[in-house]
Amino acid sequence: MEERLHAGMLSDGQTSIPIQMMSLTERDGRITPQWFRLETEEHEIRLYRIEQVVSRDEKRYVGIREKQFICKIRMGDTCKTLEVRYNVETQRWRIFQFL
């Protein structure tokens, strides 16, 4: 199953879409994503608000440390669940996959 951005809409499947994320950081260092922007294939900028953070975890894969967030967003009339990850070393956000 592969997810990608197509014709200005997010579709199902595995993906790695770089995004601009607005997040809050608590005094104890806990990160909470709020909304993100991404560029479509038509070079339009789309903004999506995160309605709920379902879970959060930290992953290590081949020595790469990432913070994982399972989030729900609203896309028009539908609600999508997706996994976003924050790379601690490079400080970059990406949509990892759609669930």
C-alpha positions in Angstrom: 0.0 0.0 0.0 1.5 3.3 -1.0 0.4 6.8 0.1 1.4 9.9 -1.8 0.2 13.4 -2.6 -1.6 13.3 -5.9 -3.6 16.1 -7.6 -3.6 18.2 -4.4 -5.0 15.4 -2.3 -3.4 12.9 0.0 -4.0 9.3 -1.0 -3.4 6.0 0.7 0.0 4.2 0.8 3.5 4.4 2.2 5.2 7.7 1.7 7.8 10.2 2.9 6.4 13.6 2.3 8.4 16.5 3.8 6.2 19.0 5.6 6.4 22.3 7.5 5.1 21.6 11.0 3.9 24.0 13.7 4.2 22.4 17.1 4.2 23.3 20.8 7.0 22.2 23.1 6.1 21.9 26.8 8.6 22.9 29.6 9.4 19.2 30.0 10.4 18.9 26.3 7.2 17.1 25.2 6.3 18.0 21.6 2.7 18.3 20.4 2.1 18.9 16.7 -0.6 21.5 15.9 -0.8 21.9 12.1 1.3 21.3 9.0 1.7 22.6 5.5 2.9 20.8 2.4 3.3 21.5 -1.3 1.2 19.5 -3.8 2.4 18.3 -7.2 0.7 21.4 -8.6 2.9 23.5 -6.3 0.0 24.7 -4.2 0.5 25.0 -0.4 -2.1 23.1 1.6 -2.6 23.5 5.4 -4.0 20.7 7.6 -4.9 21.1 11.3 -4.2 18.2 13.6 -7.4 17.4 15.4 -6.1 14.7 17.7 -2.7 13.2 18.6 -3.7 9.5 19.1 -0.3 8.3 20.3 3.4 9.3 20.5 6.5 7.2 20.7 10.2 7.3 19.9 11.7 5.1 17.2 15.3 4.1 16.4 16.1 2.6 13.0 19.7 2.1 11.9 20.8 4.6 14.5 18.3 7.3 13.4 16.3 8.6 16.3 12.8 9.8 15.4 9.8 10.9 17.4 6.6 9.3 16.0 3.1 10.8 16.2 -0.1 9.1 15.1 -2.5 12.0 14.3 -6.0 12.6 13.0 -6.6 15.4 10.5 -9.7 16.6 8.7 -9.6 16.7 4.9 -12.9 18.2 3.7 -15.7 15.9 5.1 -13.4 13.0 5.9 -11.0 12.3 8.8 -7.6 10.7 8.0 -5.2 9.0 10.4 -1.5 9.4 9.6 1.9 8.9 11.1 4.2 11.8 11.2 7.8 11.6 12.3 10.3 14.2 13.6 14.0 13.4 13.0 15.8 14.5 16.1 19.2 14.9 14.4 18.1 16.8 11.3 15.1 18.5 13.0 12.9 17.7 10.0 9.3 16.6 9.9 7.7 14.2 7.4 4.5 12.3 6.8 5.7 8.7 7.2 2.5 6.9 6.2 -1.2 7.0 6.1 -3.1 4.5 8.3 
